[in-house]
């Protein structure tokens, strides 16, 4: 998170899973109408004219048929084959290690790069530098499959030039498959998951599992979407939104590791929003709907840390919608929007399972004395503080109970599973 925001109690107005970094547990849900009823990549038929890529038996001189495939993705890129793929084509990746893939290109009709049915194609890194019309599905991306270690993001889309319609779906992204024996230093030096880059517009990540990472997913592109993803076992922030038009819907963010007492100065947020160029404008038209946040599931988790829930501290924030989110954290900031203007905070729930010292609130705050015209209705929390906005429309905000909190969590899980499936590509539960 950008800066520490552990507020003192004087501003308060009424102030089960087991992961240990192993990735395979948890769960929650959404009924926002933005979910996808489409099946996974394995359910989709392969077009008859698809091009096949085989890192074991392929050849750059082959025609790319199922019987005579191209080589793996990185080798096909290096041979210039991918650059010449026509609009609308489908590239089918067979099992094996497809290398570190770095590429770009423009397509009026999207090219699909997808796993073969039942296959688990592996990449060491994925960098789609610039371009338009690339849909990536069913990939497993990790430094574990790279020839040498590297730092930074495991997946990057649209960071190096003007980009649009870049989509990653039904995929798996992680630093290492098993982090149960990681030290503090290893958690802090882990790779970050996915970057939707600063030169992008209309990028998306859906139904993707990101785990055992430093930062989870960052939106630095305009009008971009995260839907139905699972981000778990991370040591910094789960999701970041820094540009106008971001949509963060039906995601599950859970299990944060290492904090101040371990020497980690980052103040962790499940979902954080801040102005990309701090001090030079606004962030506008961001939607957070139907997300689940859980500080930690395992009471014996090593290196437990405090997790701020929805922490939007650096604005101004204009025309935000924050609704139907369920936030279970061991921190004061359950849902906090600073310098919000004309924004709606409705039907959210914040709750703590971890004692009474830090009980999460719903709050309108400010650094710039610019909070105004907000609506805060039908939220359930330990406490509320709207004093930053003298014009706030606040109604029907009530105190949370354990029974109501657990019921809402279960209902949200059910709704997300109905919209996006109960498990992700690698079998991880939401």
C-alpha positions as CSV (number, residue, x, y, z in Angstrom):
1,X,0.0,0.0,0.0
2,X,1.1,3.6,-0.6
3,X,1.8,4.9,3.0
4,X,0.6,3.7,6.3
5,X,-3.0,4.2,7.3
6,X,-3.4,2.5,10.6
7,X,-5.6,5.1,12.1
8,X,-5.7,5.6,15.8
9,X,-8.8,4.5,17.7
10,X,-9.7,8.1,18.5
11,X,-11.3,8.5,15.0
12,X,-13.6,5.6,15.5
13,X,-17.3,6.1,15.7
14,X,-18.0,3.0,17.7
15,X,-14.9,1.9,17.0
16,X,-11.5,-22.1,8.1
17,X,-9.4,-23.3,5.6
18,X,-5.7,-24.3,5.8
19,X,-3.3,-23.0,3.2
20,X,0.1,-22.2,4.6
21,X,1.1,-21.0,1.2
22,X,0.1,-24.1,-0.6
23,X,-2.7,-22.6,-2.7
24,X,-5.5,-25.1,-2.7
25,X,-8.3,-24.0,-0.4
26,X,-11.0,-21.4,0.4
27,X,-14.1,-20.1,-1.4
28,X,-16.7,-17.4,-2.0
29,X,-19.3,-15.9,-4.7
30,X,-21.3,-13.1,-6.8
31,X,-24.7,-12.4,-8.3
32,X,-23.8,-9.1,-9.9
33,X,-24.8,-10.0,-13.4
34,X,-21.2,-9.6,-14.6
35,X,-20.2,-13.2,-14.2
36,X,-19.5,-15.5,-17.2
37,X,-21.5,-18.6,-17.8
38,X,-19.0,-19.7,-20.4
39,X,-17.2,-23.0,-19.6
40,X,-13.5,-23.4,-19.1
41,X,-11.1,-23.6,-22.0
42,X,-11.3,-27.4,-21.9
43,X,-15.0,-27.2,-22.8
44,X,-14.5,-25.1,-25.9
45,X,-14.2,-26.8,-29.2
46,X,-10.9,-26.3,-31.1
47,X,-11.5,-24.8,-34.6
48,X,-10.7,-27.0,-37.5
49,X,-8.1,-24.6,-38.8
50,X,-6.3,-24.2,-35.5
51,X,-2.5,-24.1,-35.4
52,X,-0.9,-26.5,-32.9
53,X,2.3,-25.8,-30.9
54,X,4.3,-28.7,-29.4
55,X,7.5,-27.9,-27.3
56,X,8.6,-31.5,-27.5
57,X,8.0,-32.6,-31.1
58,X,7.3,-29.4,-33.0
59,X,9.3,-27.9,-35.8
60,X,9.4,-24.3,-37.2
61,X,9.2,-25.8,-40.8
62,X,6.1,-27.8,-40.0
63,X,2.6,-26.6,-41.2
64,X,1.2,-26.4,-37.7
65,X,-1.3,-29.1,-37.9
66,X,-2.1,-31.5,-35.1
67,X,0.1,-34.1,-36.8
68,X,2.9,-31.7,-37.7
69,X,2.9,-28.9,-35.1
70,X,5.0,-25.8,-34.7
71,X,7.5,-25.8,-31.8
72,X,6.6,-24.3,-28.4
73,X,5.4,-20.8,-28.0
74,X,8.7,-19.0,-27.3
75,X,10.4,-20.9,-30.1
76,X,7.6,-20.1,-32.5
77,X,7.9,-16.4,-31.5
78,X,11.6,-16.5,-32.1
79,X,11.1,-18.1,-35.5
80,X,8.8,-15.3,-36.6
81,X,5.8,-17.6,-36.9
82,X,3.5,-15.9,-34.3
83,X,4.1,-12.5,-35.9
84,X,2.5,-13.7,-39.1
85,X,-0.6,-15.4,-37.6
86,X,-3.7,-13.9,-39.3
87,X,-6.6,-12.3,-37.5
88,X,-9.0,-14.7,-35.7
89,X,-6.7,-17.7,-35.7
90,X,-6.4,-20.0,-32.7
91,X,-3.1,-21.3,-31.5
92,X,-3.4,-24.5,-29.5
93,X,-0.6,-25.3,-26.9
94,X,0.1,-28.9,-26.2
95,X,1.7,-30.1,-22.9
96,X,5.2,-29.1,-22.0
97,X,7.4,-26.1,-21.3
98,X,6.8,-23.4,-23.8
99,X,9.6,-21.1,-22.5
100,X,9.5,-17.4,-21.7
101,X,7.1,-15.8,-24.2
102,X,7.6,-12.1,-25.1
103,X,5.7,-10.8,-28.1
104,X,3.4,-8.1,-29.5
105,X,1.1,-7.5,-32.5
106,X,-2.2,-6.0,-33.8
107,X,-5.3,-8.0,-34.6
108,X,-8.7,-6.6,-35.6
109,X,-10.2,-10.0,-34.8
110,X,-8.6,-11.5,-31.7
111,X,-6.1,-14.3,-31.9
112,X,-6.6,-16.9,-29.3
113,X,-3.7,-18.7,-27.6
114,X,-5.1,-21.5,-25.6
115,X,-4.4,-24.8,-23.9
116,X,-5.3,-28.0,-25.8
117,X,-8.2,-29.8,-24.2
118,X,-6.9,-31.5,-21.1
119,X,-3.4,-30.1,-21.5
120,X,-1.4,-28.0,-19.1
121,X,1.0,-25.9,-21.1
122,X,3.7,-24.2,-19.0
123,X,5.4,-20.8,-19.5
124,X,8.3,-19.4,-17.5
125,X,7.1,-15.8,-18.1
126,X,4.5,-14.1,-20.3
127,X,5.0,-10.6,-21.6
128,X,2.6,-9.3,-24.2
129,X,4.3,-6.0,-24.6
130,X,1.9,-4.1,-26.8
131,X,-0.9,-4.6,-29.4
132,X,-4.5,-5.5,-29.7
133,X,-6.6,-8.6,-30.0
134,X,-4.9,-11.4,-28.0
135,X,-7.0,-13.8,-25.9
136,X,-4.9,-16.1,-23.7
137,X,-6.6,-19.1,-22.0
138,X,-5.6,-22.1,-20.0
139,X,-1.9,-21.2,-19.3
140,X,0.2,-22.0,-16.3
141,X,2.9,-19.3,-15.8
142,X,5.6,-19.5,-13.2
143,X,9.4,-18.8,-12.8
144,X,9.5,-22.5,-11.8
145,X,9.5,-23.1,-15.6
146,X,12.0,-20.4,-16.5
147,X,15.6,-21.2,-17.4
148,X,16.8,-18.7,-14.9
149,X,15.3,-16.7,-12.0
150,X,14.0,-13.2,-12.6
151,X,12.4,-10.4,-10.6
152,X,9.2,-8.5,-11.2
153,X,5.9,-9.6,-12.7
154,X,5.2,-13.1,-13.9
155,X,2.6,-11.9,-16.4
156,X,2.6,-8.4,-18.0
157,X,0.1,-7.2,-20.6
158,X,0.2,-3.8,-22.4
159,X,3.1,-2.2,-20.5
160,X,5.3,-1.1,-23.4
161,X,2.9,0.5,-25.9
162,X,-0.7,1.3,-26.8
163,X,-2.8,-1.8,-26.2
164,X,-6.4,-3.0,-26.1
165,X,-8.4,-6.2,-26.0
166,X,-5.7,-8.2,-24.2
167,X,-7.4,-10.9,-22.1
168,X,-6.0,-13.6,-19.8
169,X,-8.5,-16.2,-18.7
170,X,-8.7,-19.6,-16.9
171,X,-5.0,-19.6,-16.1
172,X,-2.7,-20.1,-13.1
173,X,0.1,-17.8,-12.0
174,X,2.5,-18.4,-9.1
175,X,6.1,-17.9,-8.0
176,X,6.5,-21.5,-6.6
177,X,3.8,-24.2,-6.2
178,X,4.6,-24.7,-2.5
179,X,5.6,-21.9,-0.2
180,X,4.9,-23.7,3.1
181,X,8.6,-23.5,4.1
182,X,9.3,-20.0,2.9
183,X,11.1,-17.6,5.1
184,X,10.2,-13.9,5.6
185,X,12.9,-13.0,3.0
186,X,11.4,-15.4,0.5
187,X,7.9,-14.0,0.9
188,X,9.2,-10.5,0.5
189,X,11.3,-11.3,-2.6
190,X,8.6,-13.4,-4.3
191,X,7.6,-12.4,-7.8
192,X,4.5,-10.4,-8.3
193,X,1.6,-11.9,-10.3
194,X,-0.1,-9.9,-13.1
195,X,0.4,-6.4,-14.4
196,X,-2.2,-4.8,-16.7
197,X,0.1,-2.2,-18.0
198,X,0.0,1.6,-18.1
199,X,-0.4,1.8,-21.9
200,X,-3.5,-0.4,-22.0
201,X,-7.2,0.2,-22.3
202,X,-9.8,-2.5,-22.0
203,X,-7.7,-5.3,-20.6
204,X,-9.0,-8.2,-18.5
205,X,-8.2,-11.1,-16.3
206,X,-10.9,-13.6,-15.5
207,X,-11.1,-17.0,-13.7
208,X,-7.4,-17.0,-13.0
209,X,-5.6,-18.2,-9.9
210,X,-2.7,-16.1,-8.6
211,X,-0.9,-17.3,-5.5
212,X,2.4,-17.4,-3.6
213,X,3.4,-13.9,-4.8
214,X,4.4,-10.5,-3.5
215,X,1.7,-8.4,-5.2
216,X,-1.2,-10.2,-6.8
217,X,-2.8,-8.3,-9.7
218,X,-2.3,-4.6,-10.6
219,X,-4.5,-2.6,-12.9
220,X,-2.5,0.4,-14.2
221,X,-4.5,0.4,-17.5
222,X,-7.8,2.3,-18.2
223,X,-11.3,0.7,-18.3
224,X,-9.9,-2.8,-17.3
225,X,-11.6,-5.7,-15.6
226,X,-10.8,-8.4,-13.0
227,X,-13.6,-10.9,-12.6
228,X,-13.9,-14.2,-10.9
229,X,-10.2,-14.5,-9.9
230,X,-8.6,-16.0,-6.8
231,X,-5.7,-14.2,-5.3
232,X,-4.3,-16.0,-2.2
233,X,-1.1,-16.3,-0.2
234,X,0.6,-13.0,-0.9
235,X,2.9,-10.7,1.1
236,X,2.0,-7.2,-0.1
237,X,-1.3,-6.1,-1.8
238,X,-3.8,-8.4,-3.3
239,X,-5.3,-6.2,-6.0
240,X,-4.4,-2.6,-7.0
241,X,-6.4,-0.2,-9.1
242,X,-4.8,3.0,-10.2
243,X,-6.6,4.2,-13.4
244,X,-10.1,5.3,-14.4
245,X,-12.8,2.8,-15.2
246,X,-11.5,-0.2,-13.3
247,X,-13.9,-3.0,-12.5
248,X,-13.0,-5.5,-9.7
249,X,-15.9,-8.0,-9.5
250,X,-16.4,-11.4,-7.8
251,X,-12.8,-11.9,-6.8
252,X,-11.6,-13.7,-3.7
253,X,-8.5,-12.3,-2.0
254,X,-7.2,-14.1,1.1
255,X,-4.3,-15.1,3.3
256,X,-1.6,-12.3,3.7
257,X,1.9,-13.1,5.0
258,X,4.6,-11.0,6.8
259,X,4.1,-7.6,8.3
260,X,5.8,-4.9,10.3
261,X,7.0,-7.2,13.0
262,X,8.7,-9.3,10.4
263,X,10.5,-6.3,8.9
264,X,8.1,-5.7,6.0
265,X,7.3,-2.0,5.7
266,X,4.5,-2.4,3.2
267,X,1.1,-1.9,4.8
268,X,-0.9,-4.6,3.1
269,X,-4.3,-4.1,1.4
270,X,-6.6,-6.7,-0.1
271,X,-7.8,-4.1,-2.6
272,X,-6.2,-0.7,-2.9
273,X,-6.8,2.2,-5.1
274,X,-4.6,5.2,-5.5
275,X,-4.0,7.9,-8.2
276,X,-1.5,6.6,-10.7
277,X,0.3,10.0,-10.9
278,X,-0.1,11.1,-7.3
279,X,-1.2,14.7,-7.0
280,X,-2.1,15.3,-10.7
281,X,-5.8,14.6,-11.2
282,X,-8.5,12.1,-10.0
283,X,-9.4,8.5,-10.2
284,X,-12.9,8.1,-11.7
285,X,-15.6,5.5,-12.3
286,X,-14.1,2.5,-10.5
287,X,-16.5,-0.3,-9.5
288,X,-15.8,-2.9,-6.8
289,X,-18.6,-5.4,-6.5
290,X,-19.1,-8.8,-4.9
291,X,-15.6,-9.4,-3.8
292,X,-14.6,-11.5,-0.7
293,X,-11.6,-10.6,1.5
294,X,-10.3,-12.9,4.2
295,X,-7.3,-11.8,6.3
296,X,-6.2,-15.5,6.9
297,X,-7.9,-18.9,7.2
298,X,-5.4,-20.9,9.2
299,X,-5.1,-19.9,12.9
300,X,-1.6,-21.4,12.8
301,X,-0.5,-19.6,9.7
302,X,3.2,-18.6,9.9
303,X,4.1,-14.9,9.6
304,X,0.5,-13.6,10.0
305,X,0.0,-9.9,9.1
306,X,-2.7,-7.3,9.4
307,X,-4.7,-6.7,6.2
308,X,-6.5,-3.5,5.3
309,X,-9.6,-4.5,3.4
310,X,-10.7,-2.0,0.8
311,X,-8.3,0.8,1.3
312,X,-8.7,3.8,-1.1
313,X,-6.5,6.5,0.5
314,X,-5.1,8.6,-2.3
315,X,-7.6,10.4,-4.6
316,X,-9.7,12.3,-5.2
317,X,-12.0,9.4,-6.0
318,X,-14.9,10.4,-8.3
319,X,-18.0,8.3,-9.0
320,X,-16.9,5.1,-7.3
321,X,-19.3,2.2,-6.7
322,X,-18.4,-0.1,-3.8
323,X,-21.1,-2.6,-3.2
324,X,-21.9,-6.2,-2.1
325,X,-18.4,-6.8,-0.8
326,X,-17.7,-9.1,2.2
327,X,-14.6,-8.1,4.2
328,X,-13.2,-10.2,7.0
329,X,-10.0,-8.5,8.3
330,X,-8.0,-7.9,11.5
331,X,-7.7,-4.2,10.9
332,X,-9.7,-0.9,11.3
333,X,-10.0,-0.3,7.6
334,X,-12.7,-2.6,6.3
335,X,-14.0,-0.2,3.6
336,X,-12.4,3.2,3.6
337,X,-12.6,5.8,0.8
338,X,-10.7,9.1,1.1
339,X,-11.7,12.3,-0.6
340,X,-14.5,10.5,-2.4
341,X,-17.0,12.6,-4.4
342,X,-20.3,11.4,-5.7
343,X,-19.6,7.8,-4.8
344,X,-21.8,5.0,-3.6
345,X,-20.9,2.6,-0.7
346,X,-23.8,0.2,-0.4
347,X,-24.6,-3.3,1.0
348,X,-21.0,-4.1,2.1
349,X,-20.2,-6.1,5.2
350,X,-17.0,-5.8,7.4
351,X,-16.2,-8.1,10.3
352,X,-13.3,-9.5,12.3
353,X,-12.8,-13.0,13.6
354,X,-9.7,-12.0,15.4
355,X,-10.7,-10.3,18.6
356,X,-11.9,-6.8,19.5
357,X,-8.8,-4.6,19.3
358,X,-9.0,-3.8,15.6
359,X,-12.6,-4.0,14.3
360,X,-13.1,-3.0,10.7
361,X,-15.3,0.0,9.9
362,X,-16.9,1.6,6.9
363,X,-15.4,5.1,6.6
364,X,-15.3,8.2,4.5
365,X,-12.0,9.9,5.1
366,X,-10.0,12.7,3.6
367,X,-6.5,14.0,3.1
368,X,-7.4,16.9,0.8
369,X,-10.7,18.1,2.4
370,X,-12.5,17.2,-0.8
371,X,-15.0,14.5,0.3
372,X,-18.6,15.4,-0.8
373,X,-21.8,14.2,-2.1
374,X,-21.5,10.5,-1.3
375,X,-24.2,7.9,-0.6
376,X,-23.6,5.2,2.1
377,X,-26.6,2.9,2.5
378,X,-27.3,-0.6,3.9
379,X,-23.8,-1.5,5.1
380,X,-23.1,-3.8,8.1
381,X,-19.9,-3.2,10.1
382,X,-18.5,-2.9,13.6
383,X,-18.6,1.0,13.2
384,X,-19.0,3.9,10.8
385,X,-17.4,7.2,10.3
386,X,-18.6,9.7,7.7
387,X,-17.6,13.0,9.3
388,X,-15.3,13.9,6.4
389,X,-18.4,14.4,4.2
390,X,-20.8,17.0,5.6
391,X,-23.2,16.3,2.7
392,X,-23.3,12.5,3.0
393,X,-26.5,10.6,2.4
394,X,-26.2,7.9,5.0
395,X,-29.0,5.5,5.8
396,X,-29.7,2.0,7.2
397,X,-26.1,1.2,8.2
398,X,-26.2,-1.3,11.0
399,X,-23.9,-3.1,13.5
400,X,-22.6,-6.4,12.4
401,X,-23.0,-9.7,14.3
402,X,-21.1,-12.9,13.9
403,X,-24.2,-14.8,12.7
404,X,-25.0,-12.2,10.0
405,X,-21.3,-12.0,8.9
406,X,-20.9,-15.7,8.5
407,X,-24.2,-16.0,6.7
408,X,-23.2,-13.3,4.2
409,X,-19.9,-14.8,3.6
410,X,-21.4,-18.2,2.8
411,X,-24.0,-16.6,0.5
412,X,-21.3,-14.6,-1.3
413,X,-19.3,-17.7,-1.8
414,X,-22.3,-19.5,-3.2
415,X,-23.0,-16.7,-5.6
416,X,-19.4,-16.5,-6.9
417,X,-19.2,-20.2,-7.4
418,X,-22.5,-20.1,-9.3
419,X,-21.2,-17.4,-11.6
420,X,-17.6,-18.6,-12.1
421,X,-17.3,-22.2,-10.9
422,X,-16.5,-23.7,-7.6
423,X,-12.8,-24.4,-8.5
424,X,-10.2,-22.9,-10.7
425,X,-8.1,-24.5,-13.4
426,X,-5.7,-26.1,-11.0
427,X,-8.4,-27.4,-8.7
428,X,-8.0,-24.6,-6.1
429,X,-11.2,-23.8,-4.3
430,X,-12.5,-20.2,-4.1
